[in-house]
């Protein structure tokens, strides 16, 4: 075939509108006018060709808006972002804002404010960004990449300031950086504390005190360079001035009410899926349906914003007032479809309780944090379950959990019944517990009994005989009573057992109706060193 014939054949073949995108590198520039023309040339909007062009347009829009954002135009940029499909482009958004922050760290507070506003409407975006930042920080920390560590922790710090991330993440990062102190790790920690130290001081004074005490120890050890030691001294001066020159949020960027913000409970130790597949194009079989759904979401968001603006500027007339009520009803309907009435809320509650417990240095601080969560009455049993579960997970029994459970029982009697129910449930399923968990739970309930936080009548659930006990339940009873004897002394414990008002409570533990059961109880308590409790039973057999 001649060269002229080849050229004529090529001219006869239709042009592929995606040729520029497929064969150029990902960063190749396609003029907007040409991109629009390519989109118009495709009639089937559900085709892969059209979707690929729409993806390119989405990517250019997100990158362009993030590159333009600053303090003065952030409100405008937010509205423009909501006009494009952020649900589809959440991977692009997170990647673009991380890159922008890495290249311009001085604008970190602006990017964090942008994320904070976006997070109120699309919490999945805030969660995904935090997952990627945590993963990036851990990889940078392992590689000893100081610059990347400083930039990443700076972004995380401002997200904590904006209440997008929980303060527990700040404490975990600070502790990790100062645990095995080096010149670089302390420098990163100081840079991090400058950004979010005011927030930590405000929310968790005990946590802040622990961090600064660790810095003091490092300074006194004198193992670091003079430069880093001077940085620690400067940090103490900043703290003394109450972070006057390092506010957590600038007034111009305080755009979200604290009650409206959705705070993500992220843990530095967990392995998160960064969902990198969201960064690249993938054909959507339901493209048109999903685009229509986002149009409805966009309409509700922008209408809500315009209603707020109207309310701030002037009073509306009666007709517009009715429209506002209808739009509010539509917004409520949309929000009701977003709320997940499955166990997701319960899981989040348990996570909040767990993080509050783990971040507290004393049981009093922990009780205060848990009360601030304003847990609903129907979830009180979950709070009690979490206290018992956290206690059971420890390697050895920690008195902190006994004191915490006692405090709640004594603060409000409504917490007593859940602990009584948990006691019965634990005893019935005690054969499923590992030895360590069994011991911890037994010691927790012995503390509650000794302090009269729960009534002794709960012991009527236990029937001590060969048929109704297992080896696990007998170990549970053994630890329970040995702890009670240690707390109260054998004399006072004996007096409690002989209390006439508690006859029904101890009827099963010290049976008198069957000689065989009575002998079993005598032998059991004698074998665990508490034979003095069975003097009445011995006299009965004689």
C-alpha positions in Angstrom: 0.0 0.0 0.0 1.4 3.4 -1.0 1.9 6.3 1.4 -0.8 8.4 -0.3 -3.3 5.5 0.1 -2.5 5.2 3.8 -3.1 8.9 4.3 -6.4 8.8 2.4 -7.6 5.9 4.5 -6.7 7.8 7.7 -8.8 10.8 6.5 -11.8 8.5 5.9 -11.7 7.1 9.5 -13.8 9.2 12.0 -11.9 11.1 14.7 -12.0 9.8 18.2 -13.0 12.6 20.5 -11.1 11.0 23.4 -7.9 10.7 21.5 -6.3 13.7 23.2 -7.2 12.4 26.6 -6.2 8.8 26.1 -2.8 9.3 24.5 -1.6 12.4 26.3 -0.1 12.2 29.7 -2.4 12.9 32.7 -1.1 16.4 33.1 -1.6 17.4 29.4 -3.5 20.7 28.9 -6.7 20.7 26.8 -8.2 24.1 26.2 -11.6 24.5 27.9 -13.2 25.5 24.6 -11.9 22.3 23.0 -13.1 20.3 26.0 -16.6 21.7 25.7 -16.6 21.1 22.0 -15.6 17.5 22.5 -18.4 17.1 25.1 -21.0 18.5 22.7 -19.9 16.2 19.9 -21.0 13.2 22.0 -24.8 12.6 22.0 -24.9 9.6 24.4 -24.3 11.2 27.8 -24.1 7.8 29.5 -21.3 6.6 27.2 -17.7 6.1 28.5 -16.5 8.8 26.1 -18.8 11.4 27.7 -18.1 10.3 31.2 -14.3 10.5 30.6 -14.7 14.1 29.3 -16.9 15.0 32.3 -14.3 13.5 34.6 -11.6 15.7 33.0 -13.8 18.8 33.4 -14.5 17.9 37.0 -10.8 17.5 37.7 -10.0 20.9 36.2 -12.7 22.6 38.1 -11.7 21.2 41.5 -8.0 22.0 40.9 -8.8 25.5 39.7 -11.0 26.4 42.6 -8.6 25.1 45.2 -5.7 27.0 43.7 -7.8 30.2 43.8 -9.0 30.0 47.4 -8.0 32.6 50.0 -9.4 34.3 53.1 -11.3 36.9 51.1 -13.0 34.6 48.5 -13.5 31.4 50.5 -17.3 31.8 50.7 -17.6 32.2 46.9 -15.2 29.2 46.3 -17.3 27.0 48.6 -20.5 27.7 46.7 -18.7 27.1 43.4 -17.4 23.8 44.8 -20.9 22.7 45.8 -22.0 23.3 42.2 -19.8 20.5 40.9 -20.2 16.8 41.8 -18.0 16.6 45.0 -19.3 13.1 45.8 -17.9 11.8 42.5 -14.8 13.9 42.8 -14.0 13.4 46.5 -10.8 11.6 45.7 -9.7 14.4 43.3 -10.6 17.0 45.9 -8.6 15.3 48.7 -5.6 14.8 46.5 -5.7 18.4 45.1 -6.0 20.0 48.6 -3.2 17.9 50.0 -0.9 18.9 47.1 -1.9 22.5 47.4 -1.2 22.5 51.2 2.2 20.8 50.6 3.2 23.4 48.1 1.8 26.4 50.1 1.9 25.5 53.8 1.3 29.1 54.8 -2.3 28.8 53.5 -3.0 25.7 55.6 -5.5 27.5 57.8 -7.4 28.5 54.6 -7.5 24.9 53.2 -8.6 23.6 56.6 -11.5 26.1 56.7 -12.5 25.1 53.2 -12.5 21.4 54.3 -14.5 22.3 57.5 -17.3 23.9 55.4 -17.3 21.0 53.0 -17.3 18.5 55.8 -20.7 19.8 57.2 -22.4 18.8 53.9 -20.3 15.9 52.9 -18.7 14.2 55.9 -17.2 11.4 53.8 -14.9 14.0 52.2 -13.5 15.1 55.6 -13.1 11.5 56.7 -11.3 10.5 53.5 -8.9 13.5 53.8 -8.0 12.6 57.4 -7.4 8.9 56.4 -5.0 10.1 53.7 -3.3 12.6 56.0 -2.8 10.0 58.7 -1.4 7.5 56.2 0.9 10.2 54.8 2.1 11.2 58.2 2.9 7.6 59.3 4.9 7.0 56.0 6.8 10.2 56.4 7.5 9.5 60.1 8.9 6.0 59.2 11.1 7.5 56.4 12.3 10.3 58.7 11.0 12.9 56.2 10.9 15.9 58.5 9.6 18.5 55.9 6.7 16.3 54.9 6.0 15.4 58.5 5.8 19.1 59.5 3.5 20.0 56.6 1.2 17.0 57.2 0.9 17.5 61.0 0.3 21.2 60.3 -2.7 20.3 58.2 -4.0 17.8 60.7 -3.6 20.4 63.5 -5.8 23.0 61.7 -8.4 20.3 61.0 -8.4 19.6 64.7 -8.8 23.4 65.3 -11.8 23.4 63.0 -13.3 20.3 64.8 -13.1 18.2 61.7 -10.9 15.8 63.7 -11.1 14.9 67.4 -8.4 16.2 69.7 -7.5 12.6 70.6 -5.6 12.5 67.3 -3.5 15.5 68.4 -2.6 13.8 71.7 -1.6 10.6 69.9 0.6 12.4 67.4 2.3 14.5 70.1 3.0 11.4 72.3 4.3 9.4 69.3 6.7 12.3 68.4 8.0 12.7 71.9 8.1 9.1 73.0 11.6 8.4 71.6 12.8 12.0 71.3 15.2 13.0 68.5 16.1 16.4 67.2 13.8 16.0 64.2 10.9 14.4 66.1 10.9 17.2 68.7 11.1 19.8 66.0 8.1 18.4 64.3 6.2 18.2 67.7 7.0 21.8 68.4 5.7 22.9 65.0 2.6 20.8 65.6 2.0 22.2 69.1 2.3 25.8 67.8 -0.6 25.2 65.5 -3.0 23.3 67.8 -1.6 23.9 71.3 -4.3 26.4 72.1 -7.0 23.9 71.1 -5.5 21.2 73.3 -5.2 23.5 76.2 -8.8 24.5 75.8 -10.3 21.0 75.5 -7.9 18.7 77.4 -5.8 20.5 80.1 -4.6 17.2 81.5 -3.4 16.0 78.0 -1.6 19.3 77.5 0.0 19.1 80.9 1.3 15.6 80.1 2.8 16.7 76.8 4.6 19.7 78.3 5.8 17.7 81.2 7.4 15.3 78.7 9.0 18.3 76.9 10.4 19.5 80.2 11.9 16.1 80.9 13.5 16.1 77.4 14.9 19.6 78.0 16.4 18.6 81.4 18.0 15.4 80.0 20.0 17.7 77.7 20.5 15.0 75.0 19.3 17.1 72.1 21.1 19.9 70.2 21.2 23.5 71.6 18.9 24.6 68.7 16.1 22.2 69.6 16.5 22.9 73.3 16.0 26.6 72.5 12.9 25.7 70.5 11.4 23.9 73.6 12.1 27.0 75.7 10.3 29.2 73.1 7.4 26.7 73.1 7.1 27.2 76.9 7.1 31.0 76.3 4.3 30.7 73.8 2.3 28.6 76.2 2.9 31.2 79.0 1.5 33.9 76.7 -1.6 31.6 76.1 -0.8 31.2 72.4 -1.6 34.9 71.8 0.3 34.8 68.5 -0.9 31.3 67.5 -4.8 31.3 67.7 -6.5 28.1 66.9 -8.8 29.8 64.3 -8.7 33.3 62.8 -12.0 35.1 63.2 -12.3 35.4 59.3 -12.1 31.6 59.0 -14.5 30.8 61.8 -17.3 29.9 59.4 -19.0 26.9 61.0 -20.9 26.8 64.3 -19.4 24.2 66.6 -22.7 22.4 67.0 -23.1 22.0 63.2 -19.6 20.5 62.6 -19.2 16.8 62.2 -16.1 15.6 64.1 -14.4 12.4 63.0 -12.9 10.1 65.6 -9.7 9.0 63.9 -7.1 6.8 65.5 -3.4 7.0 64.7 -2.9 3.3 65.3 -5.6 2.1 62.9 -4.9 1.1 59.3 -7.3 3.1 57.1 -8.2 2.5 53.4 -7.2 5.6 51.6 -9.4 4.7 48.6 -6.9 5.7 46.0 -9.1 4.3 43.3 -11.2 7.4 43.6 -8.4 9.4 42.1 -8.8 7.9 38.7 -11.6 7.6 36.1 -13.9 4.7 36.3 -17.1 4.2 34.2 -20.3 4.6 36.2 -23.1 2.4 34.9 -25.6 4.7 36.6 -24.0 7.9 35.6 -27.1 9.9 34.7 -29.0 8.7 37.8 -26.2 9.7 40.1 -25.8 13.0 38.4 -29.5 13.7 38.9 -29.2 12.8 42.6 -26.4 15.2 43.0 -28.4 18.0 41.3 -31.1 17.5 44.0 -28.4 17.6 46.8 -26.8 20.7 45.2 -30.2 22.4 44.9 -31.0 21.8 48.6 -27.6 23.0 49.8 -27.7 26.2 47.7 -31.3 27.0 48.6 -30.5 26.6 52.3 -27.6 29.0 51.9 -29.7 31.5 50.0 -32.4 31.3 52.6 -29.8 32.0 55.3 -28.5 35.0 53.4 -32.1 36.4 53.0 -32.8 36.0 56.7 -29.6 37.9 57.6 -30.2 40.8 55.1 -34.0 41.5 55.5 -37.3 40.2 56.6 -39.2 38.2 53.9 -42.8 38.8 52.9 -45.5 36.2 53.6 -45.2 34.4 50.2 -41.4 34.1 50.5 -41.9 33.0 54.1 -44.1 30.1 52.9 -41.4 29.3 50.3 -38.8 29.2 53.1 -41.0 26.8 55.1 -41.4 24.5 52.1 -37.6 24.6 51.4 -37.0 23.9 55.1 -39.3 20.9 54.8 -37.5 19.7 51.7 -34.1 20.1 53.5 -35.4 18.2 56.5 -36.7 15.5 54.1 -33.3 15.3 52.5 -31.5 15.2 55.8 -33.8 12.5 57.1 -32.8 10.4 54.1 -29.2 10.9 54.9 -29.5 9.9 58.6 -28.7 6.2 59.1 -31.1 4.6 61.4 -29.1 1.3 61.5 -26.4 0.6 64.1 -24.0 3.2 62.6 -25.0 5.8 65.2 -24.5 3.3 67.9 -21.1 2.4 66.6 -20.1 6.1 66.5 -21.4 6.5 70.1 -19.3 3.5 71.3 -16.3 5.0 69.5 -16.8 8.4 71.2 -17.1 6.7 74.6 -14.0 4.6 73.9 -11.9 7.6 72.9 -13.1 9.6 75.8 -12.0 6.8 78.2 -8.7 6.3 76.6 -7.8 10.0 76.5 -8.5 10.6 80.2 -5.8 10.6 82.9 -8.2 10.2 85.8 -11.7 8.7 86.3 -13.0 12.2 87.3 -11.8 13.7 84.0 -13.3 10.7 82.2 -16.7 11.0 83.9 -16.7 14.7 83.0 -16.0 14.0 79.3 -18.6 11.2 79.1 -21.3 13.5 80.7 -20.4 16.2 78.1 -21.4 13.7 75.4 -25.0 14.1 76.5 -25.8 10.5 76.0 -29.6 9.8 75.6 -31.3 7.7 78.2 -31.9 4.8 75.8 -28.1 4.6 75.4 -27.1 4.5 79.1 -26.8 0.7 78.9 -24.2 1.2 76.1 -22.1 3.5 78.3 -22.2 0.9 81.1 -21.3 -1.9 78.6 -18.4 0.1 77.2 -17.0 0.7 80.7 -17.1 -3.1 81.5 -15.8 -4.0 78.0 -12.8 -1.5 78.3 -12.0 -2.9 81.7 -12.2 -6.5 80.4 -9.7 -5.7 77.6 -6.9 -4.6 79.9 -4.0 -7.0 80.6 -4.6 -6.5 84.4 -7.4 -5.0 86.4 -7.1 -1.2 86.6 -8.9 0.5 89.5 -9.7 3.4 87.2 -12.7 1.5 85.7 -14.1 0.5 89.1 -14.0 4.1 90.2 -15.5 5.3 87.0 -18.4 2.8 87.2 -18.9 3.7 90.9 -19.0 7.4 90.0 -21.8 7.0 87.5 -23.9 4.7 89.8 -23.6 7.3 92.5 -24.2 10.3 90.3 -27.5 9.0 88.9 -29.4 5.9 90.1 -30.5 5.2 86.5 -27.0 3.7 85.8 -27.4 1.1 88.6 -29.9 -1.1 86.8 -27.8 -1.4 83.6 -24.8 -2.6 85.7 -27.0 -5.1 87.5 -28.2 -6.4 84.1 -24.6 -6.6 82.9 -23.6 -8.5 86.0 -26.2 -11.2 85.3 -25.4 -11.3 81.6 -21.6 -11.7 82.3 -22.2 -14.4 84.9 -24.5 -16.4 82.5 -21.9 -16.2 79.7 -18.7 -16.3 81.8 -17.6 -19.6 80.2 -16.9 -17.6 77.0 -14.5 -15.2 78.8 -10.8 -15.6 78.6 -9.1 -15.9 82.0 -7.8 -12.3 82.0 -11.2 -10.9 81.0 -12.9 -13.0 83.6 -10.6 -11.8 86.4 -11.0 -8.1 85.4 -14.8 -8.3 85.3 -14.9 -10.1 88.7 -12.7 -7.4 90.3 -14.8 -4.6 88.7 -18.0 -5.9 90.2 -16.4 -6.7 93.6 -15.5 -3.0 93.7 -19.1 -2.0 92.9 -20.4 -4.3 95.6 -17.9 -3.2 98.2 -18.8 0.5 97.6 -22.5 -0.3 97.5 -22.7 1.3 94.0 -24.9 -1.7 93.0 -27.2 -3.6 95.4 -26.0 -6.9 97.0 -29.3 -8.4 95.9 -27.7 -9.0 92.5 -25.9 -12.0 94.1 -29.2 -13.9 94.3 -28.6 -14.7 90.6 -25.7 -17.0 91.6 -26.6 -20.6 92.6 -23.5 -22.3 94.1 -23.8 -26.0 93.6 -22.2 -28.7 91.4 -25.1 -28.7 88.8 -25.5 -24.9 88.3 -21.9 -23.9 88.1 -19.0 -24.4 85.7 -15.3 -24.2 86.3 -15.4 -20.6 84.8 -18.3 -19.5 87.0 -16.6 -20.9 90.1 -13.4 -19.0 89.2 -15.5 -15.9 88.9 -17.1 -16.4 92.3 -13.7 -17.1 93.8 -12.1 -13.9 92.6 -15.3 -11.9 93.5 -15.3 -13.0 97.1 -11.5 -12.9 97.6 -11.6 -9.3 96.5 -14.5 -8.5 98.8 -12.7 -10.1 101.7 -9.6 -8.0 100.8 -11.6 -4.8 100.6 -13.8 -5.4 103.7 -12.0 -7.9 105.8 -13.4 -11.3 106.7 -15.3 -10.0 109.8 -17.3 -7.3 108.0 -17.9 -9.5 105.0 -19.3 -12.2 107.4 -21.5 -9.6 109.0 -22.8 -8.5 105.6 -23.6 -12.1 104.6 -25.5 -12.6 107.9 -27.5 -9.4 107.4 -31.2 -10.5 107.7 -32.3 -8.1 105.0 -30.0 -9.9 102.5 -31.1 -13.5 103.2 -32.6 -13.8 99.7 -29.4 -12.5 98.1 -27.1 -15.2 99.7 -29.7 -18.0 99.6 -28.1 -19.4 96.4 -24.4 -18.9 97.5 -24.9 -20.4 101.0 -27.7 -23.0 100.4 -29.5 -24.6 103.3 -32.2 -26.5 101.6 -30.1 -29.4 100.3 -27.3 -31.0 102.4 -25.4 -31.9 99.2 -25.4 -28.3 98.0 -24.5 -27.1 101.5 -21.4 -29.4 101.6 -20.4 -28.2 98.2 -20.6 -24.6 99.3 -18.5 -25.3 102.5 -15.9 -27.1 100.5 -15.7 -24.4 97.9 -15.2 -21.5 100.3 -12.8 -23.5 102.4 -10.7 -24.3 99.3 -10.4 -20.6 98.4 -9.3 -19.6 101.9 -12.7 -18.2 103.1 -13.9 -21.1 105.2 -14.8 -18.6 108.0 -17.8 -17.5 105.9 -19.3 -21.0 106.2 -19.4 -21.4 110.1 -23.3 -21.3 110.1 -23.5 -23.9 107.3 -21.2 -26.2 109.3 -23.3 -25.8 112.4 -26.4 -26.6 110.3 -24.9 -29.9 109.1 -24.0 -30.9 112.6 
